[in-house]
Amino acid sequence: MKKNYYLAFNALKKINVPVFDHWDDADRFMINAEEGYDKESGLAWADYYMMGRGGLSFDDFGVNNKINEILEKYGLFAEWQNPGCLSVCD
């Protein structure tokens, strides 16, 4: 895994975001949107059906802003692979 992906993967894991290896690209990883939630806010880490209704906690694509802050720090972003998981890309 590339260094920036590796660092982001570990930072997300540290705050209990459900991350896993990308199934068809060893240099990338994914985020499970069907499991886990931010224990501080009680909100999901990502919610496909929150797109356009983000408010303060989610961006316009239904991704928790805590995830975005970490990914942006490493020059990465998340996009929906399907309604159950996000692919992390550069």
N, CA, C and O atoms as a CHARMM CRD file, in Angstrom:
* protein
*
  360
    1    1 MET  N      0.85800  -1.17100   0.00000 PROA 1      0.00000
    2    1 MET  CA     0.00000   0.00000   0.00000 PROA 1      0.00000
    3    1 MET  C      0.91000   1.24200   0.00000 PROA 1      0.00000
    4    1 MET  O      1.91500   1.28800   0.71000 PROA 1      0.00000
    5    2 LYS  N      0.54300   2.23000  -0.79800 PROA 2      0.00000
    6    2 LYS  CA     1.30600   3.48000  -0.83600 PROA 2      0.00000
    7    2 LYS  C      1.31100   4.13000   0.54600 PROA 2      0.00000
    8    2 LYS  O      0.39400   3.93300   1.34400 PROA 2      0.00000
    9    3 LYS  N      2.36400   4.90900   0.81200 PROA 3      0.00000
   10    3 LYS  CA     2.54200   5.48600   2.14700 PROA 3      0.00000
   11    3 LYS  C      1.34800   6.32300   2.59300 PROA 3      0.00000
   12    3 LYS  O      0.88700   6.18300   3.72500 PROA 3      0.00000
   13    4 ASN  N      0.83600   7.20100   1.71000 PROA 4      0.00000
   14    4 ASN  CA    -0.28300   8.05100   2.13400 PROA 4      0.00000
   15    4 ASN  C     -1.54200   7.21600   2.42700 PROA 4      0.00000
   16    4 ASN  O     -2.30600   7.54300   3.33600 PROA 4      0.00000
   17    5 TYR  N     -1.75100   6.16100   1.67000 PROA 5      0.00000
   18    5 TYR  CA    -2.88700   5.27000   1.94100 PROA 5      0.00000
   19    5 TYR  C     -2.69300   4.55100   3.26900 PROA 5      0.00000
   20    5 TYR  O     -3.61900   4.43400   4.07200 PROA 5      0.00000
   21    6 TYR  N     -1.48000   4.07700   3.48200 PROA 6      0.00000
   22    6 TYR  CA    -1.16000   3.35000   4.71300 PROA 6      0.00000
   23    6 TYR  C     -1.39100   4.24300   5.94200 PROA 6      0.00000
   24    6 TYR  O     -1.99200   3.81000   6.92600 PROA 6      0.00000
   25    7 LEU  N     -0.91300   5.47700   5.87600 PROA 7      0.00000
   26    7 LEU  CA    -1.07600   6.40200   6.99800 PROA 7      0.00000
   27    7 LEU  C     -2.55100   6.73300   7.23200 PROA 7      0.00000
   28    7 LEU  O     -2.99900   6.77300   8.37800 PROA 7      0.00000
   29    8 ALA  N     -3.29700   6.96600   6.17400 PROA 8      0.00000
   30    8 ALA  CA    -4.73100   7.25000   6.30200 PROA 8      0.00000
   31    8 ALA  C     -5.47900   6.03100   6.84200 PROA 8      0.00000
   32    8 ALA  O     -6.34000   6.16100   7.71200 PROA 8      0.00000
   33    9 PHE  N     -5.14900   4.85100   6.32500 PROA 9      0.00000
   34    9 PHE  CA    -5.76700   3.59800   6.78400 PROA 9      0.00000
   35    9 PHE  C     -5.61300   3.46700   8.30300 PROA 9      0.00000
   36    9 PHE  O     -6.58300   3.19500   9.01000 PROA 9      0.00000
   37   10 ASN  N     -4.39400   3.66200   8.79300 PROA 10     0.00000
   38   10 ASN  CA    -4.13400   3.52600  10.22600 PROA 10     0.00000
   39   10 ASN  C     -4.80400   4.62000  11.05000 PROA 10     0.00000
   40   10 ASN  O     -5.28200   4.36000  12.15400 PROA 10     0.00000
   41   11 ALA  N     -4.84300   5.84600  10.51800 PROA 11     0.00000
   42   11 ALA  CA    -5.50500   6.94100  11.23500 PROA 11     0.00000
   43   11 ALA  C     -7.01200   6.68200  11.34700 PROA 11     0.00000
   44   11 ALA  O     -7.61400   6.94800  12.38800 PROA 11     0.00000
   45   12 LEU  N     -7.61200   6.16700  10.28400 PROA 12     0.00000
   46   12 LEU  CA    -9.04500   5.85600  10.31600 PROA 12     0.00000
   47   12 LEU  C     -9.32200   4.68600  11.25000 PROA 12     0.00000
   48   12 LEU  O    -10.30100   4.69300  11.99600 PROA 12     0.00000
   49   13 LYS  N     -8.47000   3.70100  11.20200 PROA 13     0.00000
   50   13 LYS  CA    -8.62700   2.54000  12.07500 PROA 13     0.00000
   51   13 LYS  C     -8.55100   2.95800  13.54500 PROA 13     0.00000
   52   13 LYS  O     -9.25500   2.41300  14.39500 PROA 13     0.00000
   53   14 LYS  N     -7.69100   3.92700  13.82500 PROA 14     0.00000
   54   14 LYS  CA    -7.50100   4.41500  15.19200 PROA 14     0.00000
   55   14 LYS  C     -8.78400   5.01700  15.76900 PROA 14     0.00000
   56   14 LYS  O     -9.00800   4.95000  16.97700 PROA 14     0.00000
   57   15 ILE  N     -9.62900   5.60500  14.91100 PROA 15     0.00000
   58   15 ILE  CA   -10.90200   6.15900  15.39400 PROA 15     0.00000
   59   15 ILE  C    -12.06800   5.19700  15.13400 PROA 15     0.00000
   60   15 ILE  O    -13.23400   5.58800  15.20000 PROA 15     0.00000
   61   16 ASN  N    -11.73700   3.94100  14.84000 PROA 16     0.00000
   62   16 ASN  CA   -12.71800   2.85100  14.68600 PROA 16     0.00000
   63   16 ASN  C    -13.56200   2.89800  13.42500 PROA 16     0.00000
   64   16 ASN  O    -14.67600   2.37500  13.40600 PROA 16     0.00000
   65   17 VAL  N    -13.04800   3.51400  12.37600 PROA 17     0.00000
   66   17 VAL  CA   -13.72600   3.45600  11.07900 PROA 17     0.00000
   67   17 VAL  C    -13.47900   2.05300  10.51400 PROA 17     0.00000
   68   17 VAL  O    -12.33500   1.59700  10.50600 PROA 17     0.00000
   69   18 PRO  N    -14.52500   1.35200  10.03900 PROA 18     0.00000
   70   18 PRO  CA   -14.34600  -0.00700   9.52300 PROA 18     0.00000
   71   18 PRO  C    -13.69500  -0.01900   8.13100 PROA 18     0.00000
   72   18 PRO  O    -14.38900   0.04300   7.11600 PROA 18     0.00000
   73   19 VAL  N    -12.37400  -0.09700   8.09500 PROA 19     0.00000
   74   19 VAL  CA   -11.60600  -0.09800   6.85000 PROA 19     0.00000
   75   19 VAL  C    -11.19300  -1.52300   6.49500 PROA 19     0.00000
   76   19 VAL  O    -11.03800  -2.37300   7.37200 PROA 19     0.00000
   77   20 PHE  N    -11.01700  -1.77300   5.19600 PROA 20     0.00000
   78   20 PHE  CA   -10.54300  -3.08600   4.75200 PROA 20     0.00000
   79   20 PHE  C     -9.81200  -2.93400   3.42900 PROA 20     0.00000
   80   20 PHE  O     -9.99900  -1.94900   2.71400 PROA 20     0.00000
   81   21 ASP  N     -8.97400  -3.91800   3.10600 PROA 21     0.00000
   82   21 ASP  CA    -8.20200  -3.88200   1.86700 PROA 21     0.00000
   83   21 ASP  C     -9.11800  -3.88800   0.65400 PROA 21     0.00000
   84   21 ASP  O    -10.13400  -4.58400   0.63400 PROA 21     0.00000
   85   22 HSD  N     -8.75500  -3.11400  -0.34900 PROA 22     0.00000
   86   22 HSD  CA    -9.51600  -3.07100  -1.60500 PROA 22     0.00000
   87   22 HSD  C     -9.37000  -4.43100  -2.29300 PROA 22     0.00000
   88   22 HSD  O     -8.25700  -4.94200  -2.41300 PROA 22     0.00000
   89   23 TRP  N    -10.46300  -5.01100  -2.73700 PROA 23     0.00000
   90   23 TRP  CA   -10.41700  -6.37800  -3.25800 PROA 23     0.00000
   91   23 TRP  C     -9.71700  -6.53400  -4.60000 PROA 23     0.00000
   92   23 TRP  O     -9.28300  -7.63700  -4.93000 PROA 23     0.00000
   93   24 ASP  N     -9.59000  -5.46000  -5.38900 PROA 24     0.00000
   94   24 ASP  CA    -8.93800  -5.63500  -6.69100 PROA 24     0.00000
   95   24 ASP  C     -7.75900  -4.69100  -6.91000 PROA 24     0.00000
   96   24 ASP  O     -7.24900  -4.58600  -8.02600 PROA 24     0.00000
   97   25 ASP  N     -7.32200  -4.00200  -5.84900 PROA 25     0.00000
   98   25 ASP  CA    -6.18200  -3.10400  -5.97000 PROA 25     0.00000
   99   25 ASP  C     -5.44700  -3.07400  -4.63900 PROA 25     0.00000
  100   25 ASP  O     -5.92100  -2.48400  -3.66900 PROA 25     0.00000
  101   26 ALA  N     -4.30000  -3.70900  -4.60400 PROA 26     0.00000
  102   26 ALA  CA    -3.52900  -3.83000  -3.36100 PROA 26     0.00000
  103   26 ALA  C     -3.01500  -2.49200  -2.83700 PROA 26     0.00000
  104   26 ALA  O     -2.63100  -2.40000  -1.67100 PROA 26     0.00000
  105   27 ASP  N     -3.00100  -1.45500  -3.66900 PROA 27     0.00000
  106   27 ASP  CA    -2.50100  -0.15000  -3.24000 PROA 27     0.00000
  107   27 ASP  C     -3.57500   0.72500  -2.60600 PROA 27     0.00000
  108   27 ASP  O     -3.27200   1.82700  -2.14700 PROA 27     0.00000
  109   28 ARG  N     -4.81400   0.26500  -2.56900 PROA 28     0.00000
  110   28 ARG  CA    -5.91600   1.08000  -2.04800 PROA 28     0.00000
  111   28 ARG  C     -6.67200   0.32900  -0.96100 PROA 28     0.00000
  112   28 ARG  O     -6.44600  -0.85900  -0.72800 PROA 28     0.00000
  113   29 PHE  N     -7.58200   1.05200  -0.29700 PROA 29     0.00000
  114   29 PHE  CA    -8.44200   0.41300   0.69800 PROA 29     0.00000
  115   29 PHE  C     -9.84500   0.96800   0.59700 PROA 29     0.00000
  116   29 PHE  O    -10.10000   1.93500  -0.12100 PROA 29     0.00000
  117   30 MET  N    -10.74900   0.34300   1.32700 PROA 30     0.00000
  118   30 MET  CA   -12.15700   0.71700   1.28700 PROA 30     0.00000
  119   30 MET  C    -12.67700   0.94300   2.70000 PROA 30     0.00000
  120   30 MET  O    -12.02900   0.57500   3.68000 PROA 30     0.00000
  121   31 ILE  N    -13.84900   1.55100   2.79200 PROA 31     0.00000
  122   31 ILE  CA   -14.52000   1.80200   4.06000 PROA 31     0.00000
  123   31 ILE  C    -15.88500   1.14100   4.00900 PROA 31     0.00000
  124   31 ILE  O    -16.66400   1.37800   3.08600 PROA 31     0.00000
  125   32 ASN  N    -16.17300   0.31400   5.00100 PROA 32     0.00000
  126   32 ASN  CA   -17.45300  -0.37300   5.08600 PROA 32     0.00000
  127   32 ASN  C    -18.49200   0.60900   5.61100 PROA 32     0.00000
  128   32 ASN  O    -18.36600   1.10100   6.73300 PROA 32     0.00000
  129   33 ALA  N    -19.50800   0.89800   4.82000 PROA 33     0.00000
  130   33 ALA  CA   -20.54800   1.84300   5.21500 PROA 33     0.00000
  131   33 ALA  C    -21.73000   1.15200   5.89200 PROA 33     0.00000
  132   33 ALA  O    -22.70500   1.80500   6.26200 PROA 33     0.00000
  133   34 GLU  N    -21.64300  -0.14300   6.05000 PROA 34     0.00000
  134   34 GLU  CA   -22.74500  -0.88000   6.66700 PROA 34     0.00000
  135   34 GLU  C    -22.47200  -1.24000   8.11700 PROA 34     0.00000
  136   34 GLU  O    -23.34400  -1.76800   8.80700 PROA 34     0.00000
  137   35 GLU  N    -21.26200  -0.95400   8.58000 PROA 35     0.00000
  138   35 GLU  CA   -20.90000  -1.28100   9.94900 PROA 35     0.00000
  139   35 GLU  C    -20.30800  -0.07400  10.63500 PROA 35     0.00000
  140   35 GLU  O    -19.75600   0.81500   9.98600 PROA 35     0.00000
  141   36 GLY  N    -20.42300  -0.04500  11.93300 PROA 36     0.00000
  142   36 GLY  CA   -19.76100   0.95900  12.74000 PROA 36     0.00000
  143   36 GLY  C    -20.38100   2.33700  12.66500 PROA 36     0.00000
  144   36 GLY  O    -21.12600   2.66800  11.74300 PROA 36     0.00000
  145   37 TYR  N    -20.04800   3.12300  13.66500 PROA 37     0.00000
  146   37 TYR  CA   -20.53200   4.49000  13.74300 PROA 37     0.00000
  147   37 TYR  C    -19.58300   5.27600  14.63900 PROA 37     0.00000
  148   37 TYR  O    -18.82100   4.70300  15.41800 PROA 37     0.00000
  149   38 ASP  N    -19.64500   6.57800  14.51500 PROA 38     0.00000
  150   38 ASP  CA   -18.83800   7.47200  15.33100 PROA 38     0.00000
  151   38 ASP  C    -19.41900   7.46300  16.73900 PROA 38     0.00000
  152   38 ASP  O    -20.53800   7.92900  16.95500 PROA 38     0.00000
  153   39 LYS  N    -18.67000   6.93800  17.68700 PROA 39     0.00000
  154   39 LYS  CA   -19.18200   6.80500  19.04900 PROA 39     0.00000
  155   39 LYS  C    -19.44100   8.15600  19.72300 PROA 39     0.00000
  156   39 LYS  O    -20.29300   8.24900  20.60700 PROA 39     0.00000
  157   40 GLU  N    -18.72100   9.19500  19.31900 PROA 40     0.00000
  158   40 GLU  CA   -18.94300  10.52500  19.90400 PROA 40     0.00000
  159   40 GLU  C    -20.28900  11.10800  19.49200 PROA 40     0.00000
  160   40 GLU  O    -21.02800  11.62300  20.33200 PROA 40     0.00000
  161   41 SER  N    -20.61000  11.02800  18.20400 PROA 41     0.00000
  162   41 SER  CA   -21.84600  11.64100  17.70700 PROA 41     0.00000
  163   41 SER  C    -22.99500  10.64300  17.59300 PROA 41     0.00000
  164   41 SER  O    -24.16000  11.04100  17.55600 PROA 41     0.00000
  165   42 GLY  N    -22.67600   9.35600  17.53800 PROA 42     0.00000
  166   42 GLY  CA   -23.70800   8.34200  17.33700 PROA 42     0.00000
  167   42 GLY  C    -24.14900   8.21700  15.89600 PROA 42     0.00000
  168   42 GLY  O    -25.10200   7.49800  15.59700 PROA 42     0.00000
  169   43 LEU  N    -23.45400   8.92200  14.98500 PROA 43     0.00000
  170   43 LEU  CA   -23.81400   8.89500  13.57100 PROA 43     0.00000
  171   43 LEU  C    -22.98000   7.87200  12.80800 PROA 43     0.00000
  172   43 LEU  O    -21.88500   7.49600  13.22600 PROA 43     0.00000
  173   44 ALA  N    -23.52100   7.43900  11.69300 PROA 44     0.00000
  174   44 ALA  CA   -22.80500   6.49400  10.82900 PROA 44     0.00000
  175   44 ALA  C    -21.52700   7.14300  10.30100 PROA 44     0.00000
  176   44 ALA  O    -21.41400   8.36700  10.24700 PROA 44     0.00000
  177   45 TRP  N    -20.57000   6.30500   9.91400 PROA 45     0.00000
  178   45 TRP  CA   -19.35500   6.82000   9.28400 PROA 45     0.00000
  179   45 TRP  C    -19.64700   7.27700   7.86200 PROA 45     0.00000
  180   45 TRP  O    -19.01800   8.20600   7.35600 PROA 45     0.00000
  181   46 ALA  N    -20.59100   6.62900   7.23300 PROA 46     0.00000
  182   46 ALA  CA   -21.00000   7.01100   5.88100 PROA 46     0.00000
  183   46 ALA  C    -22.41300   6.49300   5.65700 PROA 46     0.00000
  184   46 ALA  O    -22.77800   5.42200   6.14300 PROA 46     0.00000
  185   47 ASP  N    -23.19700   7.25500   4.92400 PROA 47     0.00000
  186   47 ASP  CA   -24.57800   6.86000   4.65700 PROA 47     0.00000
  187   47 ASP  C    -24.94800   7.29600   3.23900 PROA 47     0.00000
  188   47 ASP  O    -25.11000   8.48500   2.96700 PROA 47     0.00000
  189   48 TYR  N    -25.07400   6.34200   2.36500 PROA 48     0.00000
  190   48 TYR  CA   -25.38300   6.60000   0.95700 PROA 48     0.00000
  191   48 TYR  C    -26.65200   7.43700   0.80100 PROA 48     0.00000
  192   48 TYR  O    -26.75700   8.24600  -0.12000 PROA 48     0.00000
  193   49 TYR  N    -27.59500   7.24300   1.68700 PROA 49     0.00000
  194   49 TYR  CA   -28.88000   7.91700   1.57800 PROA 49     0.00000
  195   49 TYR  C    -28.88500   9.30700   2.21200 PROA 49     0.00000
  196   49 TYR  O    -29.91800   9.97600   2.22000 PROA 49     0.00000
  197   50 MET  N    -27.73900   9.74900   2.74400 PROA 50     0.00000
  198   50 MET  CA   -27.60500  11.10800   3.27800 PROA 50     0.00000
  199   50 MET  C    -27.07500  12.07300   2.22100 PROA 50     0.00000
  200   50 MET  O    -26.89000  13.25500   2.50800 PROA 50     0.00000
  201   51 MET  N    -26.82800  11.58900   1.00700 PROA 51     0.00000
  202   51 MET  CA   -26.30400  12.46800  -0.04000 PROA 51     0.00000
  203   51 MET  C    -27.23800  13.65400  -0.24100 PROA 51     0.00000
  204   51 MET  O    -28.44800  13.49200  -0.40100 PROA 51     0.00000
  205   52 GLY  N    -26.65500  14.84600  -0.22900 PROA 52     0.00000
  206   52 GLY  CA   -27.43200  16.06200  -0.40800 PROA 52     0.00000
  207   52 GLY  C    -28.09600  16.56500   0.85200 PROA 52     0.00000
  208   52 GLY  O    -28.67500  17.65100   0.85500 PROA 52     0.00000
  209   53 ARG  N    -28.02200  15.79000   1.92900 PROA 53     0.00000
  210   53 ARG  CA   -28.64500  16.18400   3.19600 PROA 53     0.00000
  211   53 ARG  C    -27.64000  16.11700   4.33900 PROA 53     0.00000
  212   53 ARG  O    -27.98100  15.74200   5.46100 PROA 53     0.00000
  213   54 GLY  N    -26.40100  16.48400   4.04100 PROA 54     0.00000
  214   54 GLY  CA   -25.30200  16.29200   4.97000 PROA 54     0.00000
  215   54 GLY  C    -25.35800  17.05200   6.27300 PROA 54     0.00000
  216   54 GLY  O    -25.04400  16.49500   7.32500 PROA 54     0.00000
  217   55 GLY  N    -25.74400  18.29300   6.22800 PROA 55     0.00000
  218   55 GLY  CA   -25.73800  19.08500   7.45100 PROA 55     0.00000
  219   55 GLY  C    -24.32600  19.33000   7.94800 PROA 55     0.00000
  220   55 GLY  O    -23.41400  19.52500   7.14400 PROA 55     0.00000
  221   56 LEU  N    -24.13000  19.32300   9.24800 PROA 56     0.00000
  222   56 LEU  CA   -22.82700  19.60400   9.83000 PROA 56     0.00000
  223   56 LEU  C    -21.92600  18.37600   9.91400 PROA 56     0.00000
  224   56 LEU  O    -20.70300  18.51600   9.94200 PROA 56     0.00000
  225   57 SER  N    -22.49400  17.19600   9.95500 PROA 57     0.00000
  226   57 SER  CA   -21.70400  15.98900  10.17600 PROA 57     0.00000
  227   57 SER  C    -21.27300  15.27400   8.91100 PROA 57     0.00000
  228   57 SER  O    -20.26100  14.57300   8.91500 PROA 57     0.00000
  229   58 PHE  N    -22.02400  15.43700   7.82100 PROA 58     0.00000
  230   58 PHE  CA   -21.73900  14.73400   6.57800 PROA 58     0.00000
  231   58 PHE  C    -21.49900  15.72100   5.43800 PROA 58     0.00000
  232   58 PHE  O    -22.03500  16.82900   5.43200 PROA 58     0.00000
  233   59 ASP  N    -20.68200  15.29300   4.47400 PROA 59     0.00000
  234   59 ASP  CA   -20.51800  16.12900   3.28000 PROA 59     0.00000
  235   59 ASP  C    -21.70200  15.88700   2.34500 PROA 59     0.00000
  236   59 ASP  O    -22.62800  15.15500   2.69600 PROA 59     0.00000
  237   60 ASP  N    -21.67900  16.48500   1.17700 PROA 60     0.00000
  238   60 ASP  CA   -22.79500  16.35700   0.23100 PROA 60     0.00000
  239   60 ASP  C    -22.94800  14.94400  -0.32900 PROA 60     0.00000
  240   60 ASP  O    -23.95200  14.63600  -0.97100 PROA 60     0.00000
  241   61 PHE  N    -21.95700  14.08600  -0.08900 PROA 61     0.00000
  242   61 PHE  CA   -22.00100  12.71700  -0.60100 PROA 61     0.00000
  243   61 PHE  C    -22.26300  11.69200   0.49300 PROA 61     0.00000
  244   61 PHE  O    -22.13600  10.49100   0.25000 PROA 61     0.00000
  245   62 GLY  N    -22.62300  12.13600   1.68700 PROA 62     0.00000
  246   62 GLY  CA   -22.97800  11.22400   2.76800 PROA 62     0.00000
  247   62 GLY  C    -21.79900  10.63200   3.51400 PROA 62     0.00000
  248   62 GLY  O    -21.93400   9.58800   4.15200 PROA 62     0.00000
  249   63 VAL  N    -20.63800  11.28400   3.44600 PROA 63     0.00000
  250   63 VAL  CA   -19.44300  10.78900   4.14100 PROA 63     0.00000
  251   63 VAL  C    -19.20600  11.66300   5.37600 PROA 63     0.00000
  252   63 VAL  O    -19.21100  12.89100   5.29400 PROA 63     0.00000
  253   64 ASN  N    -19.00100  11.01400   6.50600 PROA 64     0.00000
  254   64 ASN  CA   -18.75300  11.71700   7.75100 PROA 64     0.00000
  255   64 ASN  C    -17.53700  12.63500   7.59600 PROA 64     0.00000
  256   64 ASN  O    -16.50900  12.22000   7.06200 PROA 64     0.00000
  257   65 ASN  N    -17.65400  13.86700   8.05800 PROA 65     0.00000
  258   65 ASN  CA   -16.58300  14.84000   7.90200 PROA 65     0.00000
  259   65 ASN  C    -15.29800  14.44400   8.62500 PROA 65     0.00000
  260   65 ASN  O    -14.22000  14.89700   8.23900 PROA 65     0.00000
  261   66 LYS  N    -15.38300  13.61400   9.65800 PROA 66     0.00000
  262   66 LYS  CA   -14.16700  13.14600  10.34100 PROA 66     0.00000
  263   66 LYS  C    -13.33400  12.28700   9.39400 PROA 66     0.00000
  264   66 LYS  O    -12.10500  12.35500   9.41600 PROA 66     0.00000
  265   67 ILE  N    -13.98800  11.48900   8.57000 PROA 67     0.00000
  266   67 ILE  CA   -13.28300  10.69300   7.55900 PROA 67     0.00000
  267   67 ILE  C    -12.63000  11.62500   6.55400 PROA 67     0.00000
  268   67 ILE  O    -11.45900  11.45900   6.21300 PROA 67     0.00000
  269   68 ASN  N    -13.38700  12.60200   6.08200 PROA 68     0.00000
  270   68 ASN  CA   -12.85700  13.54500   5.08100 PROA 68     0.00000
  271   68 ASN  C    -11.62900  14.29100   5.58200 PROA 68     0.00000
  272   68 ASN  O    -10.67000  14.47800   4.83400 PROA 68     0.00000
  273   69 GLU  N    -11.64900  14.71400   6.83200 PROA 69     0.00000
  274   69 GLU  CA   -10.50200  15.44300   7.39400 PROA 69     0.00000
  275   69 GLU  C     -9.23600  14.59300   7.34400 PROA 69     0.00000
  276   69 GLU  O     -8.16900  15.08500   6.97700 PROA 69     0.00000
  277   70 ILE  N     -9.35200  13.33800   7.70700 PROA 70     0.00000
  278   70 ILE  CA    -8.18500  12.44600   7.69000 PROA 70     0.00000
  279   70 ILE  C     -7.73600  12.18500   6.26000 PROA 70     0.00000
  280   70 ILE  O     -6.54500  12.27500   5.96200 PROA 70     0.00000
  281   71 LEU  N     -8.65900  11.86900   5.38600 PROA 71     0.00000
  282   71 LEU  CA    -8.28500  11.57100   4.00300 PROA 71     0.00000
  283   71 LEU  C     -7.63900  12.77200   3.32400 PROA 71     0.00000
  284   71 LEU  O     -6.63600  12.62400   2.62500 PROA 71     0.00000
  285   72 GLU  N     -8.20400  13.95600   3.52300 PROA 72     0.00000
  286   72 GLU  CA    -7.65400  15.16200   2.90200 PROA 72     0.00000
  287   72 GLU  C     -6.23500  15.43800   3.38800 PROA 72     0.00000
  288   72 GLU  O     -5.40200  15.93000   2.62800 PROA 72     0.00000
  289   73 LYS  N     -5.96200  15.12700   4.63800 PROA 73     0.00000
  290   73 LYS  CA    -4.61800  15.31300   5.19600 PROA 73     0.00000
  291   73 LYS  C     -3.57400  14.53200   4.39000 PROA 73     0.00000
  292   73 LYS  O     -2.42000  14.94900   4.28900 PROA 73     0.00000
  293   74 TYR  N     -3.99000  13.39700   3.81800 PROA 74     0.00000
  294   74 TYR  CA    -3.07600  12.53800   3.06500 PROA 74     0.00000
  295   74 TYR  C     -3.31300  12.60100   1.55400 PROA 74     0.00000
  296   74 TYR  O     -2.84000  11.73900   0.81400 PROA 74     0.00000
  297   75 GLY  N     -4.04200  13.62000   1.10100 PROA 75     0.00000
  298   75 GLY  CA    -4.27300  13.80700  -0.32900 PROA 75     0.00000
  299   75 GLY  C     -5.21600  12.78700  -0.93800 PROA 75     0.00000
  300   75 GLY  O     -5.08400  12.44000  -2.11100 PROA 75     0.00000
  301   76 LEU  N     -6.16100  12.30500  -0.15300 PROA 76     0.00000
  302   76 LEU  CA    -7.09200  11.26400  -0.59800 PROA 76     0.00000
  303   76 LEU  C     -8.53900  11.73700  -0.45600 PROA 76     0.00000
  304   76 LEU  O     -8.81500  12.75700   0.17500 PROA 76     0.00000
  305   77 PHE  N     -9.44800  10.98000  -1.05000 PROA 77     0.00000
  306   77 PHE  CA   -10.87900  11.23600  -0.89800 PROA 77     0.00000
  307   77 PHE  C    -11.60800   9.90400  -1.00700 PROA 77     0.00000
  308   77 PHE  O    -11.03700   8.90700  -1.44900 PROA 77     0.00000
  309   78 ALA  N    -12.86900   9.89600  -0.60300 PROA 78     0.00000
  310   78 ALA  CA   -13.68300   8.68000  -0.67100 PROA 78     0.00000
  311   78 ALA  C    -14.79900   8.87600  -1.68400 PROA 78     0.00000
  312   78 ALA  O    -15.38400   9.95500  -1.78200 PROA 78     0.00000
  313   79 GLU  N    -15.08800   7.81400  -2.44200 PROA 79     0.00000
  314   79 GLU  CA   -16.22900   7.83700  -3.34700 PROA 79     0.00000
  315   79 GLU  C    -16.95400   6.50600  -3.22400 PROA 79     0.00000
  316   79 GLU  O    -16.35500   5.47800  -2.90700 PROA 79     0.00000
  317   80 TRP  N    -18.24500   6.54800  -3.47900 PROA 80     0.00000
  318   80 TRP  CA   -19.06500   5.35100  -3.31300 PROA 80     0.00000
  319   80 TRP  C    -18.72600   4.30800  -4.37500 PROA 80     0.00000
  320   80 TRP  O    -18.75400   4.59200  -5.57300 PROA 80     0.00000
  321   81 GLN  N    -18.40800   3.10200  -3.92100 PROA 81     0.00000
  322   81 GLN  CA   -18.22900   1.93800  -4.79800 PROA 81     0.00000
  323   81 GLN  C    -19.61800   1.35400  -5.07100 PROA 81     0.00000
  324   81 GLN  O    -19.94100   0.96800  -6.19400 PROA 81     0.00000
  325   82 ASN  N    -20.41500   1.30200  -4.02500 PROA 82     0.00000
  326   82 ASN  CA   -21.81100   0.87000  -4.05500 PROA 82     0.00000
  327   82 ASN  C    -22.44300   1.40300  -2.75500 PROA 82     0.00000
  328   82 ASN  O    -21.71800   1.98200  -1.94600 PROA 82     0.00000
  329   83 PRO  N    -23.73500   1.23900  -2.51800 PROA 83     0.00000
  330   83 PRO  CA   -24.32400   1.81100  -1.29900 PROA 83     0.00000
  331   83 PRO  C    -23.78600   1.24200   0.01500 PROA 83     0.00000
  332   83 PRO  O    -24.11300   1.75200   1.08700 PROA 83     0.00000
  333   84 GLY  N    -22.96300   0.19000  -0.05900 PROA 84     0.00000
  334   84 GLY  CA   -22.42800  -0.42000   1.15700 PROA 84     0.00000
  335   84 GLY  C    -20.97500  -0.11500   1.44000 PROA 84     0.00000
  336   84 GLY  O    -20.50500  -0.40600   2.53900 PROA 84     0.00000
  337   85 CYS  N    -20.24300   0.45600   0.50400 PROA 85     0.00000
  338   85 CYS  CA   -18.83400   0.73700   0.79400 PROA 85     0.00000
  339   85 CYS  C    -18.27000   1.87600  -0.06300 PROA 85     0.00000
  340   85 CYS  O    -18.74300   2.16700  -1.16200 PROA 85     0.00000
  341   86 LEU  N    -17.25500   2.48700   0.49200 PROA 86     0.00000
  342   86 LEU  CA   -16.55000   3.59000  -0.15000 PROA 86     0.00000
  343   86 LEU  C    -15.16800   3.13500  -0.58700 PROA 86     0.00000
  344   86 LEU  O    -14.49100   2.41600   0.14800 PROA 86     0.00000
  345   87 SER  N    -14.75000   3.53700  -1.75500 PROA 87     0.00000
  346   87 SER  CA   -13.38300   3.34400  -2.19100 PROA 87     0.00000
  347   87 SER  C    -12.60400   4.59600  -1.84200 PROA 87     0.00000
  348   87 SER  O    -13.10800   5.70800  -1.99900 PROA 87     0.00000
  349   88 VAL  N    -11.38800   4.42300  -1.37200 PROA 88     0.00000
  350   88 VAL  CA   -10.52300   5.56100  -1.07900 PROA 88     0.00000
  351   88 VAL  C     -9.59900   5.74800  -2.26100 PROA 88     0.00000
  352   88 VAL  O     -8.95100   4.79900  -2.70300 PROA 88     0.00000
  353   89 CYS  N     -9.53100   6.97100  -2.77900 PROA 89     0.00000
  354   89 CYS  CA    -8.78700   7.27800  -4.00500 PROA 89     0.00000
  355   89 CYS  C     -7.90500   8.49200  -3.80100 PROA 89     0.00000
  356   89 CYS  O     -8.07200   9.25400  -2.84900 PROA 89     0.00000
  357   90 ASP  N     -6.93900   8.66100  -4.73900 PROA 90     0.00000
  358   90 ASP  CA    -6.10800   9.87000  -4.67400 PROA 90     0.00000
  359   90 ASP  C     -6.38500  10.76100  -5.87700 PROA 90     0.00000
  360   90 ASP  O     -5.78500  11.82800  -6.00600 PROA 90     0.00000
